[in-house]
Amino acid sequence: MLISLEGAGVDLKAKPVQFMGAAGPVDVIPVHIEKISLGDAVEKGVRGNCWEQQPLSKMLGLEVAGTISHEFFKHYSVTFDFSEMKAYLKR
């Protein structure tokens, strides 16, 4: 299920800031996610960044709705089982 940023309560009216990404300078809007989950793993008060053109969308040639990164995963040990195509999170 895809949810729009506005539907998720993310305010995109903040002033963009620029940082150096892997492909060069990137303008992003800092956001605060009240609550986010991946399966049974739930985190509150996660900081993130949004940008108008998701760089992964350009690189992969498909729409990337979003990514979950270190701000979410930093509380977990993460195991990727590529044989079973599963990810395991342990707090």
Buried (B, 14 or more C-beta within 10 A) or exposed (E): EEEEBEEEEBEEEEEBEEEEEEEEEBBBBEBEBEEBEEEEBEBEEBEBBBEEEBBBEEEEEEEEEBEBEEBBBEEBEEEEEEEEEEBEBEE
